[in-house]
Amino acid sequence: MNSSDNGIYDLRGLKCPYPAIKTEKRLRGMESGATLTVETTDPLAAIDIPHLCNEKGHTLLANEKTDGGHRFVIRKG
């Protein structure tokens, strides 16, 4: 897996809509082209994070199921 510019953003334990809201806020503070790895346990994040990327012009580089949830790698648009 590619390493993230800002490490792993650990959002495990948060429920919808917080993983998407916090991911959007973190991306807002990053430079275009930077990558962010997000880990979540919320099953709805599998829908919300790809939708966020599509709506905001970010690239979803990876969407992986993990033992406890999901890992997303996002490149800021």
PQR file with spaces between the fields and no chain letter, atoms N, CA, C, O and H, PARSE charges and radii, in Angstrom:
ATOM       1  N    MET     1       0.842   -1.186    0.000 -0.4000 1.5000
ATOM       2  CA   MET     1       0.000    0.000    0.000 -0.0000 2.0000
ATOM       3  C    MET     1       0.879    1.239    0.000  0.5500 1.7000
ATOM       4  O    MET     1       1.973    1.238    0.565 -0.5500 1.4000
ATOM       5  N    ASN     2       0.402    2.278   -0.627 -0.4000 1.5000
ATOM       6  CA   ASN     2       1.128    3.550   -0.646 -0.0000 2.0000
ATOM       7  C    ASN     2       1.075    4.189    0.725  0.5500 1.7000
ATOM       8  O    ASN     2       0.062    4.118    1.422 -0.5500 1.4000
ATOM       9  H    ASN     2      -0.486    2.279   -1.086  0.4000 1.0000
ATOM      10  N    SER     3       2.182    4.817    1.104 -0.4000 1.5000
ATOM      11  CA   SER     3       2.151    5.532    2.379 -0.0000 2.0000
ATOM      12  C    SER     3       1.476    6.878    2.169  0.5500 1.7000
ATOM      13  O    SER     3       1.528    7.454    1.082 -0.5500 1.4000
ATOM      14  H    SER     3       3.004    4.874    0.538  0.4000 1.0000
ATOM      15  N    SER     4       0.861    7.355    3.195 -0.4000 1.5000
ATOM      16  CA   SER     4       0.129    8.615    3.129 -0.0000 2.0000
ATOM      17  C    SER     4       1.014    9.775    3.538  0.5500 1.7000
ATOM      18  O    SER     4       1.890    9.627    4.391 -0.5500 1.4000
ATOM      19  H    SER     4       0.818    6.888    4.078  0.4000 1.0000
ATOM      20  N    ASP     5       0.787   10.926    2.932 -0.4000 1.5000
ATOM      21  CA   ASP     5       1.518   12.132    3.310 -0.0000 2.0000
ATOM      22  C    ASP     5       1.286   12.474    4.774  0.5500 1.7000
ATOM      23  O    ASP     5       2.185   12.991    5.437 -0.5500 1.4000
ATOM      24  H    ASP     5       0.076   11.046    2.239  0.4000 1.0000
ATOM      25  N    ASN     6       0.112   12.197    5.279 -0.4000 1.5000
ATOM      26  CA   ASN     6      -0.246   12.579    6.645 -0.0000 2.0000
ATOM      27  C    ASN     6      -0.467   11.369    7.543  0.5500 1.7000
ATOM      28  O    ASN     6      -1.162   11.484    8.552 -0.5500 1.4000
ATOM      29  H    ASN     6      -0.618   11.777    4.741  0.4000 1.0000
ATOM      30  N    GLY     7       0.100   10.217    7.210 -0.4000 1.5000
ATOM      31  CA   GLY     7      -0.090    9.024    8.024 -0.0000 2.0000
ATOM      32  C    GLY     7      -1.490    8.474    7.874  0.5500 1.7000
ATOM      33  O    GLY     7      -2.174    8.745    6.887 -0.5500 1.4000
ATOM      34  H    GLY     7       0.665   10.123    6.390  0.4000 1.0000
ATOM      35  N    ILE     8      -1.912    7.701    8.857 -0.4000 1.5000
ATOM      36  CA   ILE     8      -3.243    7.096    8.831 -0.0000 2.0000
ATOM      37  C    ILE     8      -4.173    7.916    9.716  0.5500 1.7000
ATOM      38  O    ILE     8      -3.882    8.178   10.883 -0.5500 1.4000
ATOM      39  H    ILE     8      -1.356    7.481    9.659  0.4000 1.0000
ATOM      40  N    TYR     9      -5.290    8.311    9.133 -0.4000 1.5000
ATOM      41  CA   TYR     9      -6.309    9.054    9.873 -0.0000 2.0000
ATOM      42  C    TYR     9      -7.254    8.012   10.464  0.5500 1.7000
ATOM      43  O    TYR     9      -8.073    7.438    9.747 -0.5500 1.4000
ATOM      44  H    TYR     9      -5.526    8.098    8.185  0.4000 1.0000
ATOM      45  N    ASP    10      -7.145    7.771   11.745 -0.4000 1.5000
ATOM      46  CA   ASP    10      -7.873    6.706   12.426 -0.0000 2.0000
ATOM      47  C    ASP    10      -9.238    7.206   12.889  0.5500 1.7000
ATOM      48  O    ASP    10      -9.347    7.949   13.864 -0.5500 1.4000
ATOM      49  H    ASP    10      -6.480    8.237   12.328  0.4000 1.0000
ATOM      50  N    LEU    11     -10.269    6.786   12.172 -0.4000 1.5000
ATOM      51  CA   LEU    11     -11.639    7.169   12.517 -0.0000 2.0000
ATOM      52  C    LEU    11     -12.439    5.957   12.986  0.5500 1.7000
ATOM      53  O    LEU    11     -13.669    5.968   12.962 -0.5500 1.4000
ATOM      54  H    LEU    11     -10.181    6.183   11.380  0.4000 1.0000
ATOM      55  N    ARG    12     -11.732    4.917   13.409 -0.4000 1.5000
ATOM      56  CA   ARG    12     -12.408    3.717   13.897 -0.0000 2.0000
ATOM      57  C    ARG    12     -13.208    4.059   15.147  0.5500 1.7000
ATOM      58  O    ARG    12     -12.757    4.817   16.006 -0.5500 1.4000
ATOM      59  H    ARG    12     -10.732    4.908   13.428  0.4000 1.0000
ATOM      60  N    GLY    13     -14.396    3.487   15.229 -0.4000 1.5000
ATOM      61  CA   GLY    13     -15.274    3.718   16.375 -0.0000 2.0000
ATOM      62  C    GLY    13     -16.289    4.824   16.163  0.5500 1.7000
ATOM      63  O    GLY    13     -17.266    4.916   16.906 -0.5500 1.4000
ATOM      64  H    GLY    13     -14.763    2.872   14.531  0.4000 1.0000
ATOM      65  N    LEU    14     -16.075    5.668   15.159 -0.4000 1.5000
ATOM      66  CA   LEU    14     -17.039    6.741   14.873 -0.0000 2.0000
ATOM      67  C    LEU    14     -18.148    6.212   13.978  0.5500 1.7000
ATOM      68  O    LEU    14     -17.905    5.389   13.096 -0.5500 1.4000
ATOM      69  H    LEU    14     -15.281    5.593   14.555  0.4000 1.0000
ATOM      70  N    LYS    15     -19.347    6.682   14.204 -0.4000 1.5000
ATOM      71  CA   LYS    15     -20.518    6.271   13.419 -0.0000 2.0000
ATOM      72  C    LYS    15     -20.892    7.365   12.425  0.5500 1.7000
ATOM      73  O    LYS    15     -20.546    8.535   12.592 -0.5500 1.4000
ATOM      74  H    LYS    15     -19.545    7.351   14.921  0.4000 1.0000
ATOM      75  N    CYS    16     -21.610    6.944   11.386 -0.4000 1.5000
ATOM      76  CA   CYS    16     -22.111    7.844   10.353 -0.0000 2.0000
ATOM      77  C    CYS    16     -22.869    8.994   11.014  0.5500 1.7000
ATOM      78  O    CYS    16     -23.673    8.760   11.916 -0.5500 1.4000
ATOM      79  H    CYS    16     -21.891    5.994   11.250  0.4000 1.0000
ATOM      80  N    PRO    17     -22.633   10.201   10.591 -0.5600 1.5000
ATOM      81  CA   PRO    17     -21.895   10.681    9.419  0.2800 2.0000
ATOM      82  C    PRO    17     -20.468   11.144    9.726  0.5500 1.7000
ATOM      83  O    PRO    17     -19.816   11.724    8.858 -0.5500 1.4000
ATOM      84  N    TYR    18     -19.970   10.898   10.951 -0.4000 1.5000
ATOM      85  CA   TYR    18     -18.701   11.495   11.367 -0.0000 2.0000
ATOM      86  C    TYR    18     -17.475   11.093   10.547  0.5500 1.7000
ATOM      87  O    TYR    18     -16.624   11.950   10.311 -0.5500 1.4000
ATOM      88  H    TYR    18     -20.500   10.427   11.656  0.4000 1.0000
ATOM      89  N    PRO    19     -17.331    9.830   10.095 -0.5600 1.5000
ATOM      90  CA   PRO    19     -16.153    9.536    9.274  0.2800 2.0000
ATOM      91  C    PRO    19     -16.079   10.397    8.006  0.5500 1.7000
ATOM      92  O    PRO    19     -15.005   10.885    7.656 -0.5500 1.4000
ATOM      93  N    ALA    20     -17.191   10.584    7.330 -0.4000 1.5000
ATOM      94  CA   ALA    20     -17.193   11.407    6.112 -0.0000 2.0000
ATOM      95  C    ALA    20     -16.952   12.880    6.441  0.5500 1.7000
ATOM      96  O    ALA    20     -16.203   13.555    5.735 -0.5500 1.4000
ATOM      97  H    ALA    20     -18.064   10.188    7.614  0.4000 1.0000
ATOM      98  N    ILE    21     -17.568   13.376    7.485 -0.4000 1.5000
ATOM      99  CA   ILE    21     -17.403   14.787    7.865 -0.0000 2.0000
ATOM     100  C    ILE    21     -15.959   15.070    8.252  0.5500 1.7000
ATOM     101  O    ILE    21     -15.381   16.061    7.805 -0.5500 1.4000
ATOM     102  H    ILE    21     -18.177   12.828    8.059  0.4000 1.0000
ATOM     103  N    LYS    22     -15.371   14.213    9.077 -0.4000 1.5000
ATOM     104  CA   LYS    22     -13.996   14.423    9.519 -0.0000 2.0000
ATOM     105  C    LYS    22     -13.003   14.249    8.366  0.5500 1.7000
ATOM     106  O    LYS    22     -11.996   14.954    8.301 -0.5500 1.4000
ATOM     107  H    LYS    22     -15.841   13.408    9.440  0.4000 1.0000
ATOM     108  N    THR    23     -13.287   13.309    7.457 -0.4000 1.5000
ATOM     109  CA   THR    23     -12.425   13.131    6.286 -0.0000 2.0000
ATOM     110  C    THR    23     -12.460   14.373    5.411  0.5500 1.7000
ATOM     111  O    THR    23     -11.418   14.842    4.953 -0.5500 1.4000
ATOM     112  H    THR    23     -14.106   12.737    7.509  0.4000 1.0000
ATOM     113  N    GLU    24     -13.649   14.906    5.176 -0.4000 1.5000
ATOM     114  CA   GLU    24     -13.770   16.119    4.365 -0.0000 2.0000
ATOM     115  C    GLU    24     -13.013   17.279    5.008  0.5500 1.7000
ATOM     116  O    GLU    24     -12.320   18.026    4.317 -0.5500 1.4000
ATOM     117  H    GLU    24     -14.495   14.525    5.547  0.4000 1.0000
ATOM     118  N    LYS    25     -13.141   17.431    6.307 -0.4000 1.5000
ATOM     119  CA   LYS    25     -12.454   18.521    7.004 -0.0000 2.0000
ATOM     120  C    LYS    25     -10.935   18.357    6.917  0.5500 1.7000
ATOM     121  O    LYS    25     -10.223   19.336    6.696 -0.5500 1.4000
ATOM     122  H    LYS    25     -13.704   16.824    6.868  0.4000 1.0000
ATOM     123  N    ARG    26     -10.440   17.151    7.086 -0.4000 1.5000
ATOM     124  CA   ARG    26      -8.995   16.904    7.002 -0.0000 2.0000
ATOM     125  C    ARG    26      -8.490   17.191    5.584  0.5500 1.7000
ATOM     126  O    ARG    26      -7.433   17.799    5.417 -0.5500 1.4000
ATOM     127  H    ARG    26     -11.019   16.355    7.266  0.4000 1.0000
ATOM     128  N    LEU    27      -9.229   16.761    4.571 -0.4000 1.5000
ATOM     129  CA   LEU    27      -8.821   16.999    3.184 -0.0000 2.0000
ATOM     130  C    LEU    27      -8.798   18.489    2.861  0.5500 1.7000
ATOM     131  O    LEU    27      -7.943   18.948    2.104 -0.5500 1.4000
ATOM     132  H    LEU    27     -10.088   16.267    4.706  0.4000 1.0000
ATOM     133  N    ARG    28      -9.723   19.234    3.423 -0.4000 1.5000
ATOM     134  CA   ARG    28      -9.786   20.674    3.185 -0.0000 2.0000
ATOM     135  C    ARG    28      -8.480   21.367    3.566  0.5500 1.7000
ATOM     136  O    ARG    28      -8.089   22.345    2.930 -0.5500 1.4000
ATOM     137  H    ARG    28     -10.418   18.861    4.037  0.4000 1.0000
ATOM     138  N    GLY    29      -7.809   20.872    4.590 -0.4000 1.5000
ATOM     139  CA   GLY    29      -6.576   21.477    5.062 -0.0000 2.0000
ATOM     140  C    GLY    29      -5.318   20.972    4.375  0.5500 1.7000
ATOM     141  O    GLY    29      -4.211   21.370    4.737 -0.5500 1.4000
ATOM     142  H    GLY    29      -8.126   20.077    5.107  0.4000 1.0000
ATOM     143  N    MET    30      -5.477   20.097    3.386 -0.4000 1.5000
ATOM     144  CA   MET    30      -4.326   19.516    2.700 -0.0000 2.0000
ATOM     145  C    MET    30      -4.130   20.152    1.332  0.5500 1.7000
ATOM     146  O    MET    30      -5.055   20.731    0.764 -0.5500 1.4000
ATOM     147  H    MET    30      -6.376   19.773    3.092  0.4000 1.0000
ATOM     148  N    GLU    31      -2.913   20.038    0.812 -0.4000 1.5000
ATOM     149  CA   GLU    31      -2.621   20.553   -0.524 -0.0000 2.0000
ATOM     150  C    GLU    31      -3.139   19.593   -1.584  0.5500 1.7000
ATOM     151  O    GLU    31      -3.217   18.386   -1.352 -0.5500 1.4000
ATOM     152  H    GLU    31      -2.160   19.568    1.274  0.4000 1.0000
ATOM     153  N    SER    32      -3.491   20.129   -2.743 -0.4000 1.5000
ATOM     154  CA   SER    32      -3.937   19.317   -3.863 -0.0000 2.0000
ATOM     155  C    SER    32      -2.840   18.323   -4.237  0.5500 1.7000
ATOM     156  O    SER    32      -1.664   18.679   -4.311 -0.5500 1.4000
ATOM     157  H    SER    32      -3.428   21.109   -2.932  0.4000 1.0000
ATOM     158  N    GLY    33      -3.239   17.075   -4.471 -0.4000 1.5000
ATOM     159  CA   GLY    33      -2.291   16.028   -4.832 -0.0000 2.0000
ATOM     160  C    GLY    33      -1.795   15.215   -3.646  0.5500 1.7000
ATOM     161  O    GLY    33      -1.218   14.144   -3.834 -0.5500 1.4000
ATOM     162  H    GLY    33      -4.194   16.786   -4.411  0.4000 1.0000
ATOM     163  N    ALA    34      -2.010   15.706   -2.425 -0.4000 1.5000
ATOM     164  CA   ALA    34      -1.605   14.966   -1.226 -0.0000 2.0000
ATOM     165  C    ALA    34      -2.513   13.757   -1.048  0.5500 1.7000
ATOM     166  O    ALA    34      -3.657   13.761   -1.502 -0.5500 1.4000
ATOM     167  H    ALA    34      -2.479   16.576   -2.272  0.4000 1.0000
ATOM     168  N    THR    35      -2.002   12.723   -0.387 -0.4000 1.5000
ATOM     169  CA   THR    35      -2.816   11.542   -0.134 -0.0000 2.0000
ATOM     170  C    THR    35      -3.129   11.418    1.347  0.5500 1.7000
ATOM     171  O    THR    35      -2.363   11.851    2.208 -0.5500 1.4000
ATOM     172  H    THR    35      -1.073   12.719   -0.019  0.4000 1.0000
ATOM     173  N    LEU    36      -4.275   10.815    1.614 -0.4000 1.5000
ATOM     174  CA   LEU    36      -4.737   10.593    2.975 -0.0000 2.0000
ATOM     175  C    LEU    36      -5.250    9.163    3.072  0.5500 1.7000
ATOM     176  O    LEU    36      -6.063    8.737    2.252 -0.5500 1.4000
ATOM     177  H    LEU    36      -4.897   10.464    0.914  0.4000 1.0000
ATOM     178  N    THR    37      -4.782    8.426    4.063 -0.4000 1.5000
ATOM     179  CA   THR    37      -5.283    7.085    4.343 -0.0000 2.0000
ATOM     180  C    THR    37      -6.227    7.183    5.533  0.5500 1.7000
ATOM     181  O    THR    37      -5.870    7.715    6.585 -0.5500 1.4000
ATOM     182  H    THR    37      -4.121    8.772    4.729  0.4000 1.0000
ATOM     183  N    VAL    38      -7.435    6.663    5.352 -0.4000 1.5000
ATOM     184  CA   VAL    38      -8.474    6.736    6.384 -0.0000 2.0000
ATOM     185  C    VAL    38      -8.877    5.314    6.763  0.5500 1.7000
ATOM     186  O    VAL    38      -9.123    4.482    5.891 -0.5500 1.4000
ATOM     187  H    VAL    38      -7.725    6.231    4.498  0.4000 1.0000
ATOM     188  N    GLU    39      -8.945    5.039    8.059 -0.4000 1.5000
ATOM     189  CA   GLU    39      -9.442    3.753    8.540 -0.0000 2.0000
ATOM     190  C    GLU    39     -10.722    3.981    9.327  0.5500 1.7000
ATOM     191  O    GLU    39     -10.789    4.860   10.186 -0.5500 1.4000
ATOM     192  H    GLU    39      -8.745    5.715    8.768  0.4000 1.0000
ATOM     193  N    THR    40     -11.741    3.178    9.025 -0.4000 1.5000
ATOM     194  CA   THR    40     -13.039    3.306    9.687 -0.0000 2.0000
ATOM     195  C    THR    40     -13.579    1.932   10.079  0.5500 1.7000
ATOM     196  O    THR    40     -13.155    0.909    9.542 -0.5500 1.4000
ATOM     197  H    THR    40     -11.688    2.463    8.327  0.4000 1.0000
ATOM     198  N    THR    41     -14.510    1.926   11.014 -0.4000 1.5000
ATOM     199  CA   THR    41     -15.245    0.711   11.360 -0.0000 2.0000
ATOM     200  C    THR    41     -16.725    0.848   11.013  0.5500 1.7000
ATOM     201  O    THR    41     -17.478   -0.120   11.124 -0.5500 1.4000
ATOM     202  H    THR    41     -14.855    2.757   11.450  0.4000 1.0000
ATOM     203  N    ASP    42     -17.142    2.021   10.601 -0.4000 1.5000
ATOM     204  CA   ASP    42     -18.544    2.273   10.262 -0.0000 2.0000
ATOM     205  C    ASP    42     -18.855    1.652    8.902  0.5500 1.7000
ATOM     206  O    ASP    42     -18.238    2.034    7.908 -0.5500 1.4000
ATOM     207  H    ASP    42     -16.530    2.807   10.511  0.4000 1.0000
ATOM     208  N    PRO    43     -19.800    0.700    8.828 -0.5600 1.5000
ATOM     209  CA   PRO    43     -20.110    0.066    7.548  0.2800 2.0000
ATOM     210  C    PRO    43     -20.612    1.047    6.483  0.5500 1.7000
ATOM     211  O    PRO    43     -20.416    0.810    5.291 -0.5500 1.4000
ATOM     212  N    LEU    44     -21.249    2.133    6.891 -0.4000 1.5000
ATOM     213  CA   LEU    44     -21.760    3.099    5.920 -0.0000 2.0000
ATOM     214  C    LEU    44     -20.649    3.929    5.282  0.5500 1.7000
ATOM     215  O    LEU    44     -20.874    4.576    4.259 -0.5500 1.4000
ATOM     216  H    LEU    44     -21.408    2.326    7.860  0.4000 1.0000
ATOM     217  N    ALA    45     -19.466    3.920    5.866 -0.4000 1.5000
ATOM     218  CA   ALA    45     -18.339    4.643    5.268 -0.0000 2.0000
ATOM     219  C    ALA    45     -17.988    4.070    3.898  0.5500 1.7000
ATOM     220  O    ALA    45     -17.450    4.783    3.051 -0.5500 1.4000
ATOM     221  H    ALA    45     -19.283    3.394    6.697  0.4000 1.0000
ATOM     222  N    ALA    46     -18.288    2.791    3.670 -0.4000 1.5000
ATOM     223  CA   ALA    46     -18.029    2.174    2.367 -0.0000 2.0000
ATOM     224  C    ALA    46     -18.852    2.842    1.267  0.5500 1.7000
ATOM     225  O    ALA    46     -18.498    2.757    0.091 -0.5500 1.4000
ATOM     226  H    ALA    46     -18.726    2.212    4.358  0.4000 1.0000
ATOM     227  N    ILE    47     -19.929    3.495    1.635 -0.4000 1.5000
ATOM     228  CA   ILE    47     -20.756    4.255    0.697 -0.0000 2.0000
ATOM     229  C    ILE    47     -20.393    5.738    0.764  0.5500 1.7000
ATOM     230  O    ILE    47     -20.232    6.394   -0.265 -0.5500 1.4000
ATOM     231  H    ILE    47     -20.216    3.565    2.590  0.4000 1.0000
ATOM     232  N    ASP    48     -20.269    6.253    1.974 -0.4000 1.5000
ATOM     233  CA   ASP    48     -20.079    7.695    2.182 -0.0000 2.0000
ATOM     234  C    ASP    48     -18.741    8.228    1.677  0.5500 1.7000
ATOM     235  O    ASP    48     -18.704    9.295    1.065 -0.5500 1.4000
ATOM     236  H    ASP    48     -20.399    5.721    2.810  0.4000 1.0000
ATOM     237  N    ILE    49     -17.649    7.518    1.916 -0.4000 1.5000
ATOM     238  CA   ILE    49     -16.329    8.025    1.527 -0.0000 2.0000
ATOM     239  C    ILE    49     -16.177    8.065    0.001  0.5500 1.7000
ATOM     240  O    ILE    49     -15.726    9.083   -0.524 -0.5500 1.4000
ATOM     241  H    ILE    49     -17.678    6.651    2.413  0.4000 1.0000
ATOM     242  N    PRO    50     -16.537    6.994   -0.737 -0.5600 1.5000
ATOM     243  CA   PRO    50     -16.479    7.106   -2.201  0.2800 2.0000
ATOM     244  C    PRO    50     -17.381    8.221   -2.742  0.5500 1.7000
ATOM     245  O    PRO    50     -17.015    8.909   -3.694 -0.5500 1.4000
ATOM     246  N    HIS    51     -18.556    8.397   -2.137 -0.4000 1.5000
ATOM     247  CA   HIS    51     -19.466    9.467   -2.558 -0.0000 2.0000
ATOM     248  C    HIS    51     -18.834   10.838   -2.308  0.5500 1.7000
ATOM     249  O    HIS    51     -18.916   11.723   -3.160 -0.5500 1.4000
ATOM     250  H    HIS    51     -18.854    7.838   -1.363  0.4000 1.0000
ATOM     251  N    LEU    52     -18.209   11.016   -1.151 -0.4000 1.5000
ATOM     252  CA   LEU    52     -17.513   12.258   -0.829 -0.0000 2.0000
ATOM     253  C    LEU    52     -16.444   12.558   -1.880  0.5500 1.7000
ATOM     254  O    LEU    52     -16.346   13.684   -2.368 -0.5500 1.4000
ATOM     255  H    LEU    52     -18.142   10.297   -0.459  0.4000 1.0000
ATOM     256  N    CYS    53     -15.652   11.557   -2.224 -0.4000 1.5000
ATOM     257  CA   CYS    53     -14.596   11.749   -3.228 -0.0000 2.0000
ATOM     258  C    CYS    53     -15.184   12.170   -4.565  0.5500 1.7000
ATOM     259  O    CYS    53     -14.676   13.087   -5.210 -0.5500 1.4000
ATOM     260  H    CYS    53     -15.732   10.642   -1.827  0.4000 1.0000
ATOM     261  N    ASN    54     -16.240   11.510   -4.977 -0.4000 1.5000
ATOM     262  CA   ASN    54     -16.886   11.826   -6.249 -0.0000 2.0000
ATOM     263  C    ASN    54     -17.450   13.241   -6.250  0.5500 1.7000
ATOM     264  O    ASN    54     -17.285   13.974   -7.225 -0.5500 1.4000
ATOM     265  H    ASN    54     -16.653   10.766   -4.453  0.4000 1.0000
ATOM     266  N    GLU    55     -18.107   13.625   -5.178 -0.4000 1.5000
ATOM     267  CA   GLU    55     -18.738   14.947   -5.094 -0.0000 2.0000
ATOM     268  C    GLU    55     -17.727   16.088   -5.005  0.5500 1.7000
ATOM     269  O    GLU    55     -17.968   17.171   -5.538 -0.5500 1.4000
ATOM     270  H    GLU    55     -18.241   13.030   -4.386  0.4000 1.0000
ATOM     271  N    LYS    56     -16.602   15.854   -4.340 -0.4000 1.5000
ATOM     272  CA   LYS    56     -15.634   16.923   -4.079 -0.0000 2.0000
ATOM     273  C    LYS    56     -14.439   16.909   -5.032  0.5500 1.7000
ATOM     274  O    LYS    56     -13.553   17.756   -4.915 -0.5500 1.4000
ATOM     275  H    LYS    56     -16.406   14.974   -3.907  0.4000 1.0000
ATOM     276  N    GLY    57     -14.400   15.964   -5.971 -0.4000 1.5000
ATOM     277  CA   GLY    57     -13.331   15.941   -6.969 -0.0000 2.0000
ATOM     278  C    GLY    57     -12.030   15.304   -6.507  0.5500 1.7000
ATOM     279  O    GLY    57     -10.972   15.576   -7.075 -0.5500 1.4000
ATOM     280  H    GLY    57     -15.119   15.276   -6.066  0.4000 1.0000
ATOM     281  N    HIS    58     -12.096   14.456   -5.479 -0.4000 1.5000
ATOM     282  CA   HIS    58     -10.916   13.739   -5.011 -0.0000 2.0000
ATOM     283  C    HIS    58     -10.856   12.381   -5.714  0.5500 1.7000
ATOM     284  O    HIS    58     -11.861   11.909   -6.245 -0.5500 1.4000
ATOM     285  H    HIS    58     -12.956   14.235   -5.018  0.4000 1.0000
ATOM     286  N    THR    59      -9.679   11.759   -5.716 -0.4000 1.5000
ATOM     287  CA   THR    59      -9.510   10.450   -6.330 -0.0000 2.0000
ATOM     288  C    THR    59      -9.410    9.394   -5.242  0.5500 1.7000
ATOM     289  O    THR    59      -8.569    9.487   -4.348 -0.5500 1.4000
ATOM     290  H    THR    59      -8.863   12.142   -5.285  0.4000 1.0000
ATOM     291  N    LEU    60     -10.270    8.391   -5.323 -0.4000 1.5000
ATOM     292  CA   LEU    60     -10.210    7.272   -4.389 -0.0000 2.0000
ATOM     293  C    LEU    60      -9.228    6.257   -4.959  0.5500 1.7000
ATOM     294  O    LEU    60      -9.552    5.540   -5.906 -0.5500 1.4000
ATOM     295  H    LEU    60     -10.953    8.315   -6.050  0.4000 1.0000
ATOM     296  N    LEU    61      -8.033    6.194   -4.386 -0.4000 1.5000
ATOM     297  CA   LEU    61      -6.977    5.319   -4.886 -0.0000 2.0000
ATOM     298  C    LEU    61      -7.155    3.880   -4.424  0.5500 1.7000
ATOM     299  O    LEU    61      -6.771    2.950   -5.132 -0.5500 1.4000
ATOM     300  H    LEU    61      -7.771    6.776   -3.616  0.4000 1.0000
ATOM     301  N    ALA    62      -7.734    3.690   -3.242 -0.4000 1.5000
ATOM     302  CA   ALA    62      -7.947    2.342   -2.712 -0.0000 2.0000
ATOM     303  C    ALA    62      -9.154    2.343   -1.787  0.5500 1.7000
ATOM     304  O    ALA    62      -9.401    3.300   -1.053 -0.5500 1.4000
ATOM     305  H    ALA    62      -8.046    4.447   -2.667  0.4000 1.0000
ATOM     306  N    ASN    63      -9.898    1.241   -1.843 -0.4000 1.5000
ATOM     307  CA   ASN    63     -11.046    1.006   -0.974 -0.0000 2.0000
ATOM     308  C    ASN    63     -10.934   -0.452   -0.558  0.5500 1.7000
ATOM     309  O    ASN    63     -11.368   -1.342   -1.289 -0.5500 1.4000
ATOM     310  H    ASN    63      -9.697    0.464   -2.440  0.4000 1.0000
ATOM     311  N    GLU    64     -10.358   -0.701    0.605 -0.4000 1.5000
ATOM     312  CA   GLU    64     -10.047   -2.055    1.039 -0.0000 2.0000
ATOM     313  C    GLU    64     -10.843   -2.430    2.274  0.5500 1.7000
ATOM     314  O    GLU    64     -10.963   -1.646    3.216 -0.5500 1.4000
ATOM     315  H    GLU    64     -10.005    0.023    1.199  0.4000 1.0000
ATOM     316  N    LYS    65     -11.386   -3.642    2.258 -0.4000 1.5000
ATOM     317  CA   LYS    65     -12.039   -4.169    3.453 -0.0000 2.0000
ATOM     318  C    LYS    65     -10.946   -4.693    4.380  0.5500 1.7000
ATOM     319  O    LYS    65     -10.044   -5.410    3.946 -0.5500 1.4000
ATOM     320  H    LYS    65     -11.288   -4.279    1.493  0.4000 1.0000
ATOM     321  N    THR    66     -11.032   -4.333    5.649 -0.4000 1.5000
ATOM     322  CA   THR    66     -10.083   -4.806    6.653 -0.0000 2.0000
ATOM     323  C    THR    66     -10.824   -5.703    7.636  0.5500 1.7000
ATOM     324  O    THR    66     -12.040   -5.865    7.535 -0.5500 1.4000
ATOM     325  H    THR    66     -11.765   -3.750    6.002  0.4000 1.0000
ATOM     326  N    ASP    67     -10.104   -6.282    8.580 -0.4000 1.5000
ATOM     327  CA   ASP    67     -10.739   -7.162    9.570 -0.0000 2.0000
ATOM     328  C    ASP    67     -11.871   -6.470   10.318  0.5500 1.7000
ATOM     329  O    ASP    67     -12.916   -7.071   10.567 -0.5500 1.4000
ATOM     330  H    ASP    67      -9.116   -6.150    8.662  0.4000 1.0000
ATOM     331  N    GLY    68     -11.661   -5.201   10.677 -0.4000 1.5000
ATOM     332  CA   GLY    68     -12.657   -4.508   11.477 -0.0000 2.0000
ATOM     333  C    GLY    68     -13.447   -3.444   10.744  0.5500 1.7000
ATOM     334  O    GLY    68     -14.300   -2.798   11.351 -0.5500 1.4000
ATOM     335  H    GLY    68     -10.812   -4.712   10.475  0.4000 1.0000
ATOM     336  N    GLY    69     -13.196   -3.239    9.463 -0.4000 1.5000
ATOM     337  CA   GLY    69     -13.902   -2.172    8.749 -0.0000 2.0000
ATOM     338  C    GLY    69     -13.366   -1.938    7.357  0.5500 1.7000
ATOM     339  O    GLY    69     -13.309   -2.859    6.543 -0.5500 1.4000
ATOM     340  H    GLY    69     -12.503   -3.764    8.970  0.4000 1.0000
ATOM     341  N    HIS    70     -12.968   -0.697    7.078 -0.4000 1.5000
ATOM     342  CA   HIS    70     -12.476   -0.319    5.754 -0.0000 2.0000
ATOM     343  C    HIS    70     -11.274    0.601    5.863  0.5500 1.7000
ATOM     344  O    HIS    70     -11.095    1.318    6.847 -0.5500 1.4000
ATOM     345  H    HIS    70     -13.014    0.051    7.740  0.4000 1.0000
ATOM     346  N    ARG    71     -10.453    0.557    4.814 -0.4000 1.5000
ATOM     347  CA   ARG    71      -9.328    1.485    4.670 -0.0000 2.0000
ATOM     348  C    ARG    71      -9.481    2.141    3.298  0.5500 1.7000
ATOM     349  O    ARG    71      -9.694    1.466    2.290 -0.5500 1.4000
ATOM     350  H    ARG    71     -10.598   -0.026    4.014  0.4000 1.0000
ATOM     351  N    PHE    72      -9.369    3.454    3.283 -0.4000 1.5000
ATOM     352  CA   PHE    72      -9.479    4.233    2.057 -0.0000 2.0000
ATOM     353  C    PHE    72      -8.194    5.025    1.869  0.5500 1.7000
ATOM     354  O    PHE    72      -7.641    5.567    2.826 -0.5500 1.4000
ATOM     355  H    PHE    72      -9.196    4.002    4.102  0.4000 1.0000
ATOM     356  N    VAL    73      -7.727    5.088    0.640 -0.4000 1.5000
ATOM     357  CA   VAL    73      -6.603    5.961    0.308 -0.0000 2.0000
ATOM     358  C    VAL    73      -7.142    6.971   -0.698  0.5500 1.7000
ATOM     359  O    VAL    73      -7.642    6.603   -1.761 -0.5500 1.4000
ATOM     360  H    VAL    73      -8.175    4.648   -0.138  0.4000 1.0000
ATOM     361  N    ILE    74      -7.033    8.239   -0.349 -0.4000 1.5000
ATOM     362  CA   ILE    74      -7.634    9.323   -1.127 -0.0000 2.0000
ATOM     363  C    ILE    74      -6.549   10.299   -1.555  0.5500 1.7000
ATOM     364  O    ILE    74      -5.702   10.691   -0.753 -0.5500 1.4000
ATOM     365  H    ILE    74      -6.627    8.538    0.515  0.4000 1.0000
ATOM     366  N    ARG    75      -6.581   10.688   -2.833 -0.4000 1.5000
ATOM     367  CA   ARG    75      -5.720   11.776   -3.308 -0.0000 2.0000
ATOM     368  C    ARG    75      -6.585   13.015   -3.438  0.5500 1.7000
ATOM     369  O    ARG    75      -7.604   13.001   -4.128 -0.5500 1.4000
ATOM     370  H    ARG    75      -7.270   10.369   -3.485  0.4000 1.0000
ATOM     371  N    LYS    76      -6.176   14.088   -2.773 -0.4000 1.5000
ATOM     372  CA   LYS    76      -6.957   15.319   -2.817 -0.0000 2.0000
ATOM     373  C    LYS    76      -6.921   15.913   -4.215  0.5500 1.7000
ATOM     374  O    LYS    76      -5.866   16.010   -4.842 -0.5500 1.4000
ATOM     375  H    LYS    76      -5.348   14.099   -2.213  0.4000 1.0000
ATOM     376  N    GLY    77      -8.104   16.309   -4.693 -0.4000 1.5000
ATOM     377  CA   GLY    77      -8.234   16.911   -6.016 -0.0000 2.0000
ATOM     378  C    GLY    77      -7.919   18.383   -5.997  0.5500 1.7000
ATOM     379  O    GLY    77      -7.981   19.041   -7.035 -0.5500 1.4000
ATOM     380  H    GLY    77      -8.961   16.230   -4.184  0.4000 1.0000
